[in-house]
Amino acid sequence: MASFSFSIFFMSTLLFLLGVVSAQLSSNFYASSCPAALSTIQGAGCDASVLLDDNPSFKGEKTAGPNAESVRGFEVIDSIKSTLESKCPGVVSCADILAVAARDSVVAVGYPSLSYYYVDIDHWVAIWNVQLGRRDATTASSDAAESDLPSPFSDLSILLSAFANKGFTAKETVVVSGAHTIGVFDNTYFRNLVDKKGLFHSDQQLFNGGSTDSQLTTYSLNSAKFFTDFGSAMIKMGNLSPLTESKGEIRTNCRKTNGS
């Protein structure tokens, strides 16, 4: 379960590397081209630039300071992609695998919801409705990761600015930060911050006499409100600047571009 839950942090990483644009995605994008796509991703346990290994053409995002030793679990995506390539070669993007795996990993650690999303005849997933149809990036940027991702030593103003640059409100900044509770998936993260037990300086800044104290207090007292708002924020995050139509590519191997 722990290795499967990594993908939600990939989504958080991609947040800072992308901007908000109008995208034409669909929840049933693979209905005819690869009907087994969603159940395959679920059973195995955004533009996917974070997945690319360093190569002579660029230094990627995996080894950037904010990601080093924290973004991991790439072998899970490798396994999913390998299975999908055997069933539907060249159809399902690595970026969509990340988006769906983020949703399914949260289900795996017990995220509650009253709405159900159809996967196949034997599987219903209680979670947000993931929009699909992304294509994969053909490059990655360590510099972008270094400059756009706020450090664990960031003050509140820097955190809010970094999220605002991607179109997120202060409220959404607080709720997305709740992904740090992954592995328990309740509102313990917020209760810990109220008790001044934040792990990182940047976490505790969300409850430190500033403008986000009230929103964080709400989540510390009302886990249902957190779950609802988190699902909405993840839908928004999943729609950040995806490559669609003829842009990018569908990678055969998520760790490298086609032909490299």
C-alpha positions in Angstrom: 0.0 0.0 0.0 2.8 2.4 0.9 4.5 2.0 -2.5 1.2 2.4 -4.3 0.4 5.7 -2.6 3.4 7.5 -4.0 1.5 8.7 -7.0 -0.4 11.3 -5.2 2.9 13.0 -4.5 3.7 12.9 -8.2 0.5 14.9 -8.8 1.6 17.4 -6.2 5.0 17.7 -7.9 3.4 18.3 -11.3 1.2 21.0 -9.8 4.1 23.4 -9.6 5.5 22.6 -13.0 2.3 23.2 -14.9 -0.1 26.1 -15.4 -3.9 26.0 -15.7 -5.3 25.9 -19.2 -8.5 24.6 -20.9 -8.2 21.0 -21.7 -10.3 18.5 -23.6 -10.2 15.5 -21.4 -12.9 12.8 -20.9 -13.5 10.3 -18.1 -14.3 7.6 -20.8 -11.4 8.4 -23.1 -10.2 4.8 -23.2 -13.7 3.2 -23.3 -13.2 1.8 -26.9 -9.4 2.0 -27.4 -8.4 0.2 -24.2 -11.4 -0.9 -22.1 -9.2 -2.6 -19.5 -7.1 0.5 -18.8 -8.7 1.6 -15.5 -9.0 -1.8 -14.0 -5.4 -2.6 -15.0 -4.1 0.5 -13.2 -6.3 -0.3 -10.2 -5.2 -3.9 -10.0 -1.5 -3.0 -10.2 -1.6 -1.4 -7.0 0.2 16.3 -15.8 2.4 15.2 -18.5 4.5 12.6 -16.7 7.7 14.6 -17.1 8.7 13.6 -13.6 9.1 10.0 -14.8 11.8 10.7 -17.3 15.3 9.6 -16.3 18.2 12.0 -16.9 19.8 11.6 -20.3 22.4 13.5 -22.4 19.7 15.9 -23.7 18.4 17.1 -20.3 18.7 16.7 -16.6 15.2 15.7 -15.4 13.1 16.2 -12.3 13.8 13.0 -10.4 17.1 14.2 -9.0 16.1 17.8 -8.4 16.6 18.9 -4.8 12.9 19.0 -3.9 12.3 15.5 -5.4 15.5 13.7 -4.4 14.8 10.8 -1.9 11.1 11.9 -1.7 9.5 11.1 -5.1 9.8 7.4 -5.6 7.8 4.3 -6.5 8.7 4.5 -10.2 8.7 0.7 -10.5 4.9 0.7 -9.9 4.3 2.8 -12.9 6.7 0.7 -14.9 4.7 -2.4 -14.0 1.4 -0.8 -14.9 2.8 0.5 -18.2 4.2 -2.9 -19.1 0.9 -4.6 -18.6 -1.0 -1.9 -20.6 1.5 -2.1 -23.5 0.8 -5.8 -23.7 -3.0 -5.3 -23.8 -3.2 -1.9 -25.7 0.1 -1.0 -27.2 0.7 2.7 -27.7 -2.7 3.8 -26.3 -2.5 4.7 -22.6 -0.2 7.6 -21.7 2.1 7.6 -18.6 0.5 10.9 -17.6 -3.0 9.3 -17.4 -1.5 6.3 -15.5 -0.3 8.8 -12.9 -3.6 10.6 -12.7 -5.6 7.3 -12.2 -3.0 5.8 -9.9 -3.2 8.9 -7.7 -7.0 8.4 -7.4 -6.7 4.6 -6.8 -3.9 5.0 -4.2 -6.1 7.2 -2.1 -8.9 4.6 -2.3 -6.4 2.0 -1.2 -5.7 3.9 2.1 -9.3 4.4 2.9 -10.6 7.6 1.4 -14.3 7.8 1.9 -16.8 9.2 -0.5 -20.5 9.0 -1.3 -20.0 9.1 -5.0 -18.8 6.0 -7.0 -16.9 5.9 -10.2 -17.4 2.9 -12.5 -14.3 1.0 -13.5 -15.7 -2.2 -14.9 -18.5 -4.7 -14.2 -16.7 -5.9 -11.0 -15.1 -2.7 -9.7 -16.6 0.6 -8.4 -14.2 3.1 -7.0 -15.4 5.6 -4.3 -13.5 8.7 -5.3 -13.3 11.6 -7.7 -13.9 11.2 -11.4 -10.6 11.3 -13.3 -10.6 13.0 -16.7 -8.4 11.2 -19.2 -6.8 11.8 -22.6 -3.4 13.3 -21.6 -0.3 12.7 -23.7 3.3 12.5 -22.4 6.0 15.2 -22.4 9.1 14.6 -24.4 11.4 16.5 -22.1 11.8 17.4 -18.4 13.4 20.2 -16.5 15.4 20.0 -13.3 15.6 23.8 -13.2 11.9 24.1 -13.3 11.6 21.7 -10.3 14.2 23.6 -8.4 12.6 27.0 -9.0 8.9 26.2 -8.8 8.7 23.7 -6.0 8.6 25.5 -2.6 11.1 24.0 -0.1 10.2 22.6 3.3 11.6 25.8 4.8 9.2 28.0 2.9 7.2 30.7 4.8 3.5 31.0 4.2 3.8 33.8 1.7 6.0 31.7 -0.5 3.7 28.7 -0.3 0.6 30.8 -1.2 2.4 32.5 -4.0 3.7 29.2 -5.5 0.2 27.7 -5.6 -1.4 31.0 -6.7 0.9 30.9 -9.7 -0.8 27.7 -10.8 -4.3 29.1 -10.2 -4.9 27.7 -6.7 -6.6 29.6 -3.9 -5.3 29.7 -0.3 -8.1 27.3 0.6 -7.0 24.9 -2.1 -3.4 25.2 -1.0 -4.4 24.1 2.5 -6.5 21.2 1.4 -3.9 19.9 -1.1 -1.2 20.0 1.6 -3.4 17.5 3.4 -2.0 14.9 1.0 0.8 14.7 3.6 -1.5 12.6 5.7 -1.3 9.7 3.1 -0.9 6.3 4.8 -3.6 7.2 7.4 -5.7 9.4 5.2 -7.8 11.2 7.8 -7.4 14.7 9.2 -4.5 13.9 11.5 -2.2 16.1 9.5 -4.3 19.2 10.3 -4.8 18.2 14.0 -1.1 17.8 14.4 -0.5 21.3 13.0 -3.1 22.8 15.4 -1.0 21.0 18.2 2.1 22.6 16.7 3.5 19.2 15.7 4.2 19.9 12.0 7.0 17.9 10.5 8.3 20.6 8.2 8.5 24.4 8.7 6.4 24.8 5.6 3.7 22.6 7.0 3.5 24.5 10.3 3.3 27.8 8.4 -0.3 26.8 7.5 -1.2 27.2 11.1 1.0 29.8 12.7 -1.1 32.9 13.3 -1.6 33.6 9.6 -4.4 33.9 7.0 -4.8 30.1 6.6 -5.4 29.3 10.3 -9.2 29.4 10.0 -9.3 27.0 7.0 -6.9 24.6 8.6 -8.9 24.6 11.9 -12.0 23.7 9.9 -10.3 20.6 8.5 -8.9 19.6 11.8 -12.4 19.5 13.2 -14.3 18.2 10.2 -12.7 15.3 8.3 -15.7 15.0 6.0 -15.2 18.6 4.8 -11.5 17.8 4.1 -12.4 14.7 2.1 -14.9 16.5 -0.1 -12.6 19.5 -0.7 -9.7 17.3 -1.4 -11.5 15.4 -4.1 -12.4 18.7 -5.8 -8.8 20.0 -5.6 -7.5 16.8 -7.1 -9.8 17.1 -10.1 -8.5 20.6 -10.6 -4.9 19.4 -10.2 -5.5 16.7 -12.8 -6.6 19.3 -15.3 -3.4 21.4 -15.1 -2.0 22.0 -18.6 -2.3 18.5 -20.0 -0.8 17.7 -23.5 -3.6 16.6 -25.7 -4.4 15.7 -29.4 -1.1 15.9 -31.3 1.1 17.4 -28.6 3.7 15.2 -26.9 3.6 11.4 -27.4 2.4 8.2 -25.9 5.6 6.7 -24.3 6.3 3.0 -24.7 8.6 3.2 -21.6 7.7 5.8 -19.0 11.3 6.4 -18.1 12.4 7.6 -21.6 11.1 9.2 -24.7 10.2 7.1 -27.7 13.3 6.4 -29.9 15.8 7.3 -27.2 
